[in-house]
Amino acid sequence: MRIVVIRDKRKISPFNEPARDLRVLNKPLWLHQKDLLEPCCTSELEVDFFEQIPPDQYEETLIYQDNLFFDQAFIETFLAKARRLGKACRVAFSLDDPVINRHALPLQSGIRREGDVYVANMWYYPRGLEEITRPLVIDTGAYEFGSYHVPTHMSDEKGDLIFQIPLRAFLSIENWVHIFTANCLFGVLAEGARMERSLDKLGVRLSIFWRALLERKQFLSCSKLVKVGRNTQIDPTAVIQGPTVIGDNVYIGAGVVISNCIIGNNVSILHGNKLLISVVGDRCYLPFRASLFMTTLMEDTMVAQNACLQFCVVGRDSFVGAGTTFTDFNLIPKPLRTLHRGQLEEVGMTVLGGCVGHHCRIGADLTIYPARTIESDVVLAHTDTRSVISHNVTYEDSDHLRWPDAGLHPRFYPR
């Protein structure tokens, strides 16, 4: 099958990079797409516009925009249904699909309504390009997940903080919030939902139970659910629950708790760290007692002791200082908004943390308000007059521009 990729060159704030180069599930998005489609790909072509695609090749063709996130379950379902149909078609979703309505529609334009369906930028042609395509509706298989019976002021009227998790994930990445969604909601949580669904089969439950019995581990901690790479050292006192994937050459220290995470290669997670529903990229370093909840760290990033990151995204080669906290609940009873294409727009979520770009240095003991962004290459230090980050921080606000000699306030200079 011929694969045609349409480049989306729009840069995602605050990273200042196209979506294809940002990490999703510890891979650049373009590589994630390529790995999923490699088994069925015979040739690949990249173009800037749909009109640049050669129309004269009479062969099976899949076309998609390179800012799309989709998982294996989705692409297998779409290709199987499209081949059975045997006609030119494009990805579509029902208007009442809870996953699309709740998490995919805000802050984007790649999934849009046409008639009585939502359509997206992925097409299938069984015999080369055709003028007419038909919408092919794919059910994302919504799976409800959430924190039930939380205080009503933090959720809806019922006191439920609910996420709709897809068993077949699809997303148009056009904002940093979509990076969070792709990694945590449509990534690790979706894998957990598929695992939970598989437990309905008696054979699967018995297989996992037998492995746990042989290894003398708890059900969720056995090697059926926790995949560990080569040359990885795990302290006996660490608690790790699946589904979790841990890469090669990883060190996990005493008292660490990890649940439903993806950990990359050459990562150090030292004493007392807590990680839940998070993605930690290659070569990251967490010294001790940091807490990550539904957070993504891209490669070569460090989070120092006692830092707390909830519902956050941190770019590559960045540093978050000790005791810094990213809050996720808006104290003011107004909808959360974040920067999108130069304007503040509602994120469509009740709770959300912040986002740090690439190559940032965030000092100790700062508090970052919900949905705030810190642009790439920013240095941000705690001062007597600034301990709370209440607004988005641009490169022009960076402390290394304000204090160019050493990147520090003069009061820190040695006498």
C-alpha positions as a Markdown table, in Angstrom:
| # | Residue | x | y | z |
|---|---|---|---|---|
| 1 | Met | 0.0 | 0.0 | 0.0 |
| 2 | Arg | 1.3 | 3.5 | -0.9 |
| 3 | Ile | 1.5 | 5.9 | 2.1 |
| 4 | Val | 1.2 | 9.6 | 1.4 |
| 5 | Val | 2.0 | 12.0 | 4.3 |
| 6 | Ile | 0.8 | 15.6 | 4.1 |
| 7 | Arg | 3.1 | 17.9 | 6.1 |
| 8 | Asp | 1.6 | 20.2 | 8.6 |
| 9 | Lys | 4.2 | 22.9 | 9.2 |
| 10 | Arg | 2.3 | 24.8 | 11.9 |
| 11 | Lys | 4.4 | 25.2 | 15.1 |
| 12 | Ile | 2.9 | 24.1 | 18.4 |
| 13 | Ser | 3.3 | 26.6 | 21.2 |
| 14 | Pro | 5.3 | 26.8 | 23.5 |
| 15 | Phe | 7.6 | 24.3 | 21.8 |
| 16 | Asn | 7.9 | 26.2 | 18.6 |
| 17 | Glu | 8.1 | 22.9 | 16.6 |
| 18 | Pro | 5.6 | 21.1 | 14.3 |
| 19 | Ala | 3.6 | 18.4 | 15.9 |
| 20 | Arg | 5.4 | 15.7 | 13.9 |
| 21 | Asp | 8.6 | 16.4 | 15.9 |
| 22 | Leu | 7.1 | 16.3 | 19.4 |
| 23 | Arg | 7.2 | 13.2 | 21.5 |
| 24 | Val | 4.1 | 11.0 | 21.9 |
| 25 | Leu | 4.5 | 7.8 | 23.9 |
| 26 | Asn | 8.3 | 8.4 | 24.0 |
| 27 | Lys | 8.6 | 8.6 | 20.2 |
| 28 | Pro | 8.5 | 11.5 | 17.8 |
| 29 | Leu | 5.0 | 11.6 | 16.3 |
| 30 | Trp | 6.3 | 10.9 | 12.8 |
| 31 | Leu | 8.1 | 7.8 | 14.0 |
| 32 | His | 5.1 | 6.6 | 16.0 |
| 33 | Gln | 3.0 | 6.8 | 12.7 |
| 34 | Lys | 5.7 | 5.1 | 10.7 |
| 35 | Asp | 6.0 | 2.2 | 13.1 |
| 36 | Leu | 2.3 | 1.6 | 13.0 |
| 37 | Leu | 2.0 | 1.6 | 9.2 |
| 38 | Glu | 5.3 | -0.1 | 8.4 |
| 39 | Pro | 3.7 | -3.6 | 8.1 |
| 40 | Cys | 1.4 | -2.5 | 5.3 |
| 41 | Cys | 3.6 | 0.1 | 3.6 |
| 42 | Thr | 5.2 | -0.6 | 0.2 |
| 43 | Ser | 6.2 | 3.1 | -0.6 |
| 44 | Glu | 6.0 | 6.4 | 1.1 |
| 45 | Leu | 5.7 | 10.0 | -0.2 |
| 46 | Glu | 5.7 | 13.3 | 1.6 |
| 47 | Val | 4.0 | 16.4 | 0.2 |
| 48 | Asp | 3.0 | 19.9 | 1.4 |
| 49 | Phe | -0.5 | 19.9 | -0.2 |
| 50 | Phe | -3.1 | 17.3 | -1.3 |
| 51 | Glu | -2.8 | 18.7 | -4.8 |
| 52 | Gln | 0.8 | 17.6 | -5.0 |
| 53 | Ile | -0.1 | 13.9 | -4.8 |
| 54 | Pro | 0.5 | 12.2 | -8.2 |
| 55 | Pro | -2.9 | 11.1 | -9.4 |
| 56 | Asp | -1.8 | 8.5 | -12.0 |
| 57 | Gln | -0.7 | 5.7 | -9.7 |
| 58 | Tyr | -3.4 | 3.0 | -9.8 |
| 59 | Glu | -2.7 | 1.4 | -6.4 |
| 60 | Glu | -4.0 | 1.2 | -2.9 |
| 61 | Thr | -3.3 | 4.4 | -1.1 |
| 62 | Leu | -3.6 | 5.8 | 2.4 |
| 63 | Ile | -3.2 | 9.6 | 2.9 |
| 64 | Tyr | -3.0 | 11.3 | 6.2 |
| 65 | Gln | -1.8 | 14.6 | 7.7 |
| 66 | Asp | 1.4 | 14.3 | 9.8 |
| 67 | Asn | -0.1 | 16.0 | 12.9 |
| 68 | Leu | -2.5 | 13.1 | 13.5 |
| 69 | Phe | -2.1 | 10.7 | 16.5 |
| 70 | Phe | -3.7 | 7.3 | 16.1 |
| 71 | Asp | -3.0 | 4.0 | 17.7 |
| 72 | Gln | -2.8 | 0.5 | 16.3 |
| 73 | Ala | -6.3 | -0.5 | 17.2 |
| 74 | Phe | -7.7 | 2.5 | 15.3 |
| 75 | Ile | -5.7 | 2.1 | 12.1 |
| 76 | Glu | -6.4 | -1.6 | 11.9 |
| 77 | Thr | -10.1 | -1.0 | 12.3 |
| 78 | Phe | -10.1 | 1.8 | 9.7 |
| 79 | Leu | -8.2 | -0.2 | 7.1 |
| 80 | Ala | -10.2 | -3.3 | 7.6 |
| 81 | Lys | -13.5 | -1.5 | 7.2 |
| 82 | Ala | -12.2 | 0.5 | 4.2 |
| 83 | Arg | -11.0 | -2.6 | 2.4 |
| 84 | Arg | -14.4 | -4.3 | 3.0 |
| 85 | Leu | -16.1 | -1.3 | 1.6 |
| 86 | Gly | -13.8 | -1.3 | -1.4 |
| 87 | Lys | -14.5 | 2.4 | -2.2 |
| 88 | Ala | -12.7 | 5.7 | -1.7 |
| 89 | Cys | -13.4 | 6.9 | 1.9 |
| 90 | Arg | -12.1 | 9.1 | 4.7 |
| 91 | Val | -12.1 | 8.9 | 8.5 |
| 92 | Ala | -15.3 | 10.1 | 10.1 |
| 93 | Phe | -16.9 | 10.0 | 13.5 |
| 94 | Ser | -20.4 | 10.1 | 14.8 |
| 95 | Leu | -21.7 | 13.4 | 16.2 |
| 96 | Asp | -22.4 | 11.8 | 19.5 |
| 97 | Asp | -19.1 | 10.0 | 20.0 |
| 98 | Pro | -18.2 | 11.0 | 23.6 |
| 99 | Val | -14.4 | 10.7 | 23.0 |
| 100 | Ile | -14.4 | 13.1 | 20.1 |
| 101 | Asn | -16.8 | 15.6 | 21.7 |
| 102 | Arg | -15.1 | 15.6 | 25.1 |
| 103 | His | -11.4 | 15.5 | 24.2 |
| 104 | Ala | -10.7 | 15.8 | 20.5 |
| 105 | Leu | -12.7 | 18.8 | 19.3 |
| 106 | Pro | -11.4 | 21.6 | 21.6 |
| 107 | Leu | -8.5 | 23.8 | 20.3 |
| 108 | Gln | -8.3 | 22.3 | 16.8 |
| 109 | Ser | -9.7 | 22.5 | 13.3 |
| 110 | Gly | -8.6 | 19.1 | 11.8 |
| 111 | Ile | -11.7 | 17.3 | 12.9 |
| 112 | Arg | -14.7 | 19.2 | 11.7 |
| 113 | Arg | -18.4 | 18.7 | 11.0 |
| 114 | Glu | -19.6 | 17.9 | 7.5 |
| 115 | Gly | -23.3 | 17.0 | 7.3 |
| 116 | Asp | -24.2 | 14.5 | 10.0 |
| 117 | Val | -20.7 | 13.4 | 10.8 |
| 118 | Tyr | -17.3 | 14.7 | 11.9 |
| 119 | Val | -14.6 | 14.1 | 9.2 |
| 120 | Ala | -10.8 | 14.1 | 9.6 |
| 121 | Asn | -7.7 | 14.4 | 7.4 |
| 122 | Met | -7.2 | 10.7 | 6.6 |
| 123 | Trp | -8.3 | 9.1 | 3.3 |
| 124 | Tyr | -8.2 | 5.6 | 1.8 |
| 125 | Tyr | -8.3 | 4.9 | -1.9 |
| 126 | Pro | -8.4 | 1.3 | -3.1 |
| 127 | Arg | -7.3 | 2.0 | -6.7 |
| 128 | Gly | -5.6 | 5.4 | -6.7 |
| 129 | Leu | -7.0 | 8.9 | -6.2 |
| 130 | Glu | -10.7 | 9.5 | -6.9 |
| 131 | Glu | -12.8 | 12.7 | -6.8 |
| 132 | Ile | -15.5 | 11.5 | -4.5 |
| 133 | Thr | -14.8 | 10.0 | -1.0 |
| 134 | Arg | -17.4 | 8.7 | 1.4 |
| 135 | Pro | -17.3 | 9.2 | 5.2 |
| 136 | Leu | -16.4 | 6.0 | 7.0 |
| 137 | Val | -17.6 | 6.2 | 10.6 |
| 138 | Ile | -15.2 | 4.7 | 13.2 |
| 139 | Asp | -16.4 | 4.1 | 16.7 |
| 140 | Thr | -13.7 | 5.1 | 19.2 |
| 141 | Gly | -15.1 | 2.7 | 21.8 |
| 142 | Ala | -15.4 | 5.1 | 24.7 |
| 143 | Tyr | -14.4 | 3.8 | 28.1 |
| 144 | Glu | -15.3 | 5.9 | 31.1 |
| 145 | Phe | -12.5 | 6.6 | 33.6 |
| 146 | Gly | -12.4 | 9.1 | 36.4 |
| 147 | Ser | -12.3 | 10.1 | 40.0 |
| 148 | Tyr | -15.8 | 9.6 | 41.3 |
| 149 | His | -17.4 | 11.5 | 44.2 |
| 150 | Val | -14.9 | 14.3 | 44.3 |
| 151 | Pro | -16.2 | 17.6 | 45.7 |
| 152 | Thr | -18.7 | 19.1 | 43.3 |
| 153 | His | -16.8 | 22.4 | 43.0 |
| 154 | Met | -14.1 | 20.4 | 41.2 |
| 155 | Ser | -16.3 | 18.6 | 38.7 |
| 156 | Asp | -19.8 | 18.4 | 37.4 |
| 157 | Glu | -23.0 | 18.5 | 39.4 |
| 158 | Lys | -22.7 | 14.8 | 40.3 |
| 159 | Gly | -19.3 | 15.2 | 41.8 |
| 160 | Asp | -17.6 | 13.1 | 39.1 |
| 161 | Leu | -14.3 | 14.0 | 37.4 |
| 162 | Ile | -14.7 | 11.9 | 34.2 |
| 163 | Phe | -12.5 | 11.2 | 31.2 |
| 164 | Gln | -13.7 | 9.4 | 28.1 |
| 165 | Ile | -10.9 | 7.0 | 27.1 |
| 166 | Pro | -10.8 | 5.6 | 23.6 |
| 167 | Leu | -10.2 | 1.9 | 22.8 |
| 168 | Arg | -9.4 | 3.2 | 19.3 |
| 169 | Ala | -7.6 | 6.6 | 19.6 |
| 170 | Phe | -7.5 | 9.4 | 17.0 |
| 171 | Leu | -6.5 | 13.0 | 17.6 |
| 172 | Ser | -5.5 | 16.0 | 15.6 |
| 173 | Ile | -2.5 | 17.6 | 17.5 |
| 174 | Glu | -2.7 | 21.4 | 17.2 |
| 175 | Asn | -2.0 | 22.5 | 20.7 |
| 176 | Trp | 0.1 | 21.4 | 23.7 |
| 177 | Val | -3.1 | 20.2 | 25.4 |
| 178 | His | -3.3 | 17.6 | 22.6 |
| 179 | Ile | 0.2 | 16.3 | 23.5 |
| 180 | Phe | -1.1 | 15.8 | 27.1 |
| 181 | Thr | -4.2 | 14.0 | 25.7 |
| 182 | Ala | -2.3 | 11.8 | 23.3 |
| 183 | Asn | 0.2 | 10.6 | 26.0 |
| 184 | Cys | -2.0 | 10.3 | 29.1 |
| 185 | Leu | -5.6 | 9.9 | 28.0 |
| 186 | Phe | -5.3 | 8.3 | 24.6 |
| 187 | Gly | -2.0 | 6.6 | 25.4 |
| 188 | Val | -1.3 | 5.0 | 28.7 |
| 189 | Leu | -4.9 | 5.2 | 30.0 |
| 190 | Ala | -6.2 | 3.7 | 26.7 |
| 191 | Glu | -3.8 | 0.8 | 27.1 |
| 192 | Gly | -5.0 | 0.3 | 30.6 |
| 193 | Ala | -8.6 | 0.3 | 29.4 |
| 194 | Arg | -7.8 | -2.3 | 26.8 |
| 195 | Met | -6.1 | -4.4 | 29.4 |
| 196 | Glu | -9.1 | -4.1 | 31.7 |
| 197 | Arg | -11.4 | -5.2 | 28.9 |
| 198 | Ser | -9.2 | -8.2 | 28.2 |
| 199 | Leu | -9.7 | -9.4 | 31.8 |
| 200 | Asp | -13.3 | -10.2 | 30.9 |
| 201 | Lys | -11.8 | -13.3 | 29.2 |
| 202 | Leu | -11.2 | -16.1 | 31.7 |
| 203 | Gly | -8.2 | -17.4 | 29.9 |
| 204 | Val | -6.5 | -14.0 | 30.1 |
| 205 | Arg | -7.2 | -13.7 | 33.8 |
| 206 | Leu | -5.8 | -17.2 | 34.5 |
| 207 | Ser | -2.7 | -16.6 | 32.5 |
| 208 | Ile | -1.9 | -13.4 | 34.4 |
| 209 | Phe | -2.8 | -15.1 | 37.7 |
| 210 | Trp | -0.5 | -18.1 | 37.0 |
| 211 | Arg | 2.4 | -15.8 | 36.1 |
| 212 | Ala | 1.9 | -13.8 | 39.3 |
| 213 | Leu | 1.9 | -17.0 | 41.3 |
| 214 | Leu | 5.1 | -18.2 | 39.7 |
| 215 | Glu | 6.9 | -14.9 | 40.3 |
| 216 | Arg | 5.4 | -14.5 | 43.8 |
| 217 | Lys | 4.1 | -11.0 | 42.9 |
| 218 | Gln | 0.9 | -9.2 | 43.1 |
| 219 | Phe | -1.5 | -9.6 | 40.1 |
| 220 | Leu | -0.8 | -6.1 | 38.7 |
| 221 | Ser | 3.0 | -6.3 | 39.2 |
| 222 | Cys | 3.8 | -9.5 | 37.4 |
| 223 | Ser | 5.7 | -9.6 | 34.1 |
| 224 | Lys | 2.6 | -10.1 | 32.0 |
| 225 | Leu | 1.6 | -6.5 | 32.9 |
| 226 | Val | 5.0 | -4.9 | 33.7 |
| 227 | Lys | 7.4 | -5.1 | 30.8 |
| 228 | Val | 11.0 | -4.4 | 31.8 |
| 229 | Gly | 13.9 | -3.9 | 29.4 |
| 230 | Arg | 17.5 | -5.1 | 29.5 |
| 231 | Asn | 20.0 | -4.1 | 32.2 |
| 232 | Thr | 17.4 | -2.4 | 34.3 |
| 233 | Gln | 17.8 | -2.3 | 38.1 |
| 234 | Ile | 14.8 | -2.1 | 40.4 |
| 235 | Asp | 15.0 | -1.9 | 44.1 |
| 236 | Pro | 13.1 | -4.6 | 45.9 |
| 237 | Thr | 11.1 | -2.0 | 47.9 |
| 238 | Ala | 9.8 | -0.3 | 44.7 |
| 239 | Val | 6.1 | -0.8 | 43.9 |
| 240 | Ile | 5.4 | -1.1 | 40.1 |
| 241 | Gln | 1.9 | -1.8 | 38.8 |
| 242 | Gly | 0.9 | -2.4 | 35.2 |
| 243 | Pro | 0.2 | -1.9 | 32.5 |
| 244 | Thr | 3.7 | -0.4 | 32.6 |
| 245 | Val | 6.6 | -0.4 | 30.1 |
| 246 | Ile | 10.1 | 0.2 | 31.4 |
| 247 | Gly | 13.0 | 0.6 | 28.9 |
| 248 | Asp | 16.7 | -0.5 | 28.9 |
| 249 | Asn | 19.4 | 0.7 | 31.4 |
| 250 | Val | 16.9 | 2.1 | 33.8 |
| 251 | Tyr | 17.5 | 2.5 | 37.6 |
| 252 | Ile | 14.5 | 2.6 | 40.0 |
| 253 | Gly | 15.4 | 3.3 | 43.6 |
| 254 | Ala | 14.0 | 2.5 | 47.0 |
| 255 | Gly | 10.4 | 3.4 | 47.8 |
| 256 | Val | 9.5 | 4.4 | 44.2 |
| 257 | Val | 5.9 | 3.9 | 43.2 |
| 258 | Ile | 5.0 | 3.6 | 39.5 |
| 259 | Ser | 1.6 | 2.8 | 38.2 |
| 260 | Asn | 0.4 | 2.7 | 34.5 |
| 261 | Cys | 3.4 | 4.5 | 33.0 |
| 262 | Ile | 5.8 | 4.4 | 30.1 |
| 263 | Ile | 9.4 | 4.8 | 31.1 |
| 264 | Gly | 12.1 | 5.3 | 28.4 |
| 265 | Asn | 15.7 | 4.1 | 28.2 |
| 266 | Asn | 18.5 | 5.2 | 30.4 |
| 267 | Val | 16.2 | 6.8 | 33.0 |
| 268 | Ser | 17.1 | 7.3 | 36.6 |
| 269 | Ile | 14.2 | 7.4 | 39.1 |
| 270 | Leu | 15.7 | 7.6 | 42.6 |
| 271 | His | 14.4 | 7.2 | 46.1 |
| 272 | Gly | 10.7 | 8.0 | 46.9 |
| 273 | Asn | 9.5 | 9.2 | 43.6 |
| 274 | Lys | 5.8 | 8.7 | 42.7 |
| 275 | Leu | 4.7 | 8.3 | 39.1 |
| 276 | Leu | 1.1 | 7.7 | 38.0 |
| 277 | Ile | -0.3 | 7.5 | 34.5 |
| 278 | Ser | 2.7 | 9.3 | 33.1 |
| 279 | Val | 5.3 | 9.1 | 30.3 |
| 280 | Val | 8.9 | 9.7 | 31.1 |
| 281 | Gly | 11.2 | 10.1 | 28.0 |
| 282 | Asp | 14.7 | 8.7 | 27.4 |
| 283 | Arg | 17.5 | 9.9 | 29.7 |
| 284 | Cys | 15.3 | 11.7 | 32.2 |
| 285 | Tyr | 16.5 | 12.1 | 35.8 |
| 286 | Leu | 14.3 | 12.3 | 38.9 |
| 287 | Pro | 16.5 | 12.5 | 42.1 |
| 288 | Phe | 14.0 | 11.9 | 44.9 |
| 289 | Arg | 10.5 | 12.6 | 46.2 |
| 290 | Ala | 9.1 | 14.1 | 43.0 |
| 291 | Ser | 5.5 | 13.4 | 42.0 |
| 292 | Leu | 4.2 | 13.0 | 38.5 |
| 293 | Phe | 0.5 | 12.5 | 37.9 |
| 294 | Met | -0.8 | 12.3 | 34.3 |
| 295 | Thr | 2.4 | 14.1 | 33.1 |
| 296 | Thr | 4.7 | 13.8 | 30.1 |
| 297 | Leu | 8.4 | 14.4 | 30.3 |
| 298 | Met | 10.2 | 14.5 | 27.0 |
| 299 | Glu | 13.8 | 13.3 | 26.7 |
| 300 | Asp | 16.8 | 14.6 | 28.7 |
| 301 | Thr | 14.6 | 16.4 | 31.3 |
| 302 | Met | 15.2 | 16.6 | 35.0 |
| 303 | Val | 12.6 | 17.1 | 37.8 |
| 304 | Ala | 14.2 | 17.9 | 41.1 |
| 305 | Gln | 13.2 | 16.8 | 44.6 |
| 306 | Asn | 9.8 | 17.6 | 46.0 |
| 307 | Ala | 8.5 | 19.0 | 42.7 |
| 308 | Cys | 4.8 | 18.2 | 41.9 |
| 309 | Leu | 3.6 | 18.0 | 38.3 |
| 310 | Gln | -0.1 | 17.2 | 37.6 |
| 311 | Phe | -1.6 | 17.1 | 34.1 |
| 312 | Cys | 1.6 | 18.7 | 32.7 |
| 313 | Val | 3.8 | 18.5 | 29.6 |
| 314 | Val | 7.5 | 19.3 | 29.8 |
| 315 | Gly | 9.7 | 19.5 | 26.7 |
| 316 | Arg | 13.1 | 18.1 | 26.0 |
| 317 | Asp | 16.3 | 19.1 | 27.8 |
| 318 | Ser | 14.5 | 21.1 | 30.5 |
| 319 | Phe | 14.9 | 21.4 | 34.2 |
| 320 | Val | 12.2 | 21.8 | 36.9 |
| 321 | Gly | 13.6 | 23.0 | 40.3 |
| 322 | Ala | 13.0 | 21.6 | 43.7 |
| 323 | Gly | 9.7 | 22.3 | 45.3 |
| 324 | Thr | 8.1 | 23.7 | 42.2 |
| 325 | Thr | 4.4 | 22.9 | 41.9 |
| 326 | Phe | 2.2 | 23.0 | 38.8 |
| 327 | Thr | -1.3 | 23.4 | 40.0 |
| 328 | Asp | -4.2 | 21.9 | 38.1 |
| 329 | Phe | -7.4 | 23.2 | 39.6 |
| 330 | Asn | -8.6 | 26.8 | 38.9 |
| 331 | Leu | -9.5 | 28.5 | 42.1 |
| 332 | Ile | -11.5 | 31.1 | 40.3 |
| 333 | Pro | -14.9 | 29.7 | 39.1 |
| 334 | Lys | -14.1 | 30.3 | 35.4 |
| 335 | Pro | -13.4 | 27.9 | 32.5 |
| 336 | Leu | -9.7 | 27.1 | 32.1 |
| 337 | Arg | -8.1 | 28.8 | 29.1 |
| 338 | Thr | -4.8 | 28.3 | 27.4 |
| 339 | Leu | -2.9 | 30.0 | 24.6 |
| 340 | His | -3.9 | 28.8 | 21.1 |
| 341 | Arg | -2.8 | 30.6 | 17.9 |
| 342 | Gly | -2.1 | 33.7 | 19.8 |
| 343 | Gln | -5.3 | 33.9 | 21.7 |
| 344 | Leu | -6.7 | 32.4 | 25.0 |
| 345 | Glu | -9.3 | 29.7 | 24.3 |
| 346 | Glu | -11.1 | 27.3 | 26.6 |
| 347 | Val | -9.5 | 23.9 | 27.0 |
| 348 | Gly | -12.7 | 22.0 | 27.6 |
| 349 | Met | -11.3 | 20.4 | 30.8 |
| 350 | Thr | -12.1 | 21.0 | 34.5 |
| 351 | Val | -8.5 | 20.4 | 35.7 |
| 352 | Leu | -5.2 | 20.9 | 33.7 |
| 353 | Gly | -1.6 | 21.6 | 34.6 |
| 354 | Gly | 0.9 | 23.7 | 32.7 |
| 355 | Cys | 3.3 | 23.2 | 29.8 |
| 356 | Val | 7.1 | 23.9 | 29.7 |
| 357 | Gly | 8.8 | 24.1 | 26.3 |
| 358 | His | 12.3 | 22.8 | 25.3 |
| 359 | His | 15.6 | 23.8 | 26.9 |
| 360 | Cys | 13.9 | 25.6 | 29.8 |
| 361 | Arg | 15.4 | 26.1 | 33.3 |
| 362 | Ile | 12.6 | 26.5 | 35.9 |
| 363 | Gly | 13.9 | 27.5 | 39.4 |
| 364 | Ala | 12.9 | 26.1 | 42.8 |
| 365 | Asp | 9.9 | 26.9 | 44.9 |
| 366 | Leu | 7.7 | 28.3 | 42.1 |
| 367 | Thr | 4.0 | 27.8 | 41.8 |
| 368 | Ile | 2.6 | 27.7 | 38.2 |
| 369 | Tyr | -1.1 | 28.3 | 37.8 |
| 370 | Pro | -3.3 | 26.0 | 35.7 |
| 371 | Ala | -3.0 | 25.9 | 31.9 |
| 372 | Arg | -0.1 | 28.3 | 31.8 |
| 373 | Thr | 2.7 | 27.9 | 29.3 |
| 374 | Ile | 6.4 | 28.7 | 29.5 |
| 375 | Glu | 8.1 | 29.1 | 26.1 |
| 376 | Ser | 11.2 | 27.2 | 24.9 |
| 377 | Asp | 14.6 | 28.5 | 26.1 |
| 378 | Val | 13.2 | 30.4 | 29.1 |
| 379 | Val | 15.1 | 30.7 | 32.3 |
| 380 | Leu | 12.8 | 31.5 | 35.2 |
| 381 | Ala | 14.1 | 32.1 | 38.8 |
| 382 | His | 12.3 | 32.5 | 42.1 |
| 383 | Thr | 12.6 | 36.0 | 43.5 |
| 384 | Asp | 11.2 | 38.0 | 46.4 |
| 385 | Thr | 8.6 | 39.5 | 44.2 |
| 386 | Arg | 7.9 | 36.5 | 42.0 |
| 387 | Ser | 7.0 | 33.1 | 43.4 |
| 388 | Val | 3.7 | 32.6 | 41.5 |
| 389 | Ile | 3.5 | 32.3 | 37.7 |
| 390 | Ser | 0.1 | 33.6 | 36.9 |
| 391 | His | 0.6 | 34.4 | 33.2 |
| 392 | Asn | 2.1 | 32.7 | 30.2 |
| 393 | Val | 5.8 | 33.3 | 30.0 |
| 394 | Thr | 7.4 | 34.1 | 26.6 |
| 395 | Tyr | 11.1 | 34.0 | 25.6 |
| 396 | Glu | 11.2 | 37.8 | 26.0 |
| 397 | Asp | 10.3 | 37.4 | 29.7 |
| 398 | Ser | 13.3 | 35.1 | 30.3 |
| 399 | Asp | 15.5 | 35.9 | 33.2 |
| 400 | His | 18.7 | 35.3 | 31.2 |
| 401 | Leu | 17.7 | 38.3 | 29.1 |
| 402 | Arg | 17.0 | 40.4 | 32.1 |
| 403 | Trp | 20.2 | 39.5 | 33.8 |
| 404 | Pro | 22.5 | 38.6 | 31.0 |
| 405 | Asp | 25.8 | 38.4 | 32.9 |
| 406 | Ala | 24.9 | 35.3 | 35.0 |
| 407 | Gly | 21.2 | 34.7 | 34.5 |
| 408 | Leu | 20.6 | 35.7 | 38.2 |
| 409 | His | 19.3 | 38.7 | 40.0 |
| 410 | Pro | 22.2 | 40.9 | 41.3 |
| 411 | Arg | 21.3 | 40.1 | 44.9 |
| 412 | Phe | 22.6 | 36.6 | 44.2 |
| 413 | Tyr | 26.0 | 37.8 | 43.1 |
| 414 | Pro | 28.9 | 37.1 | 45.5 |
| 415 | Arg | 30.5 | 40.1 | 47.1 |
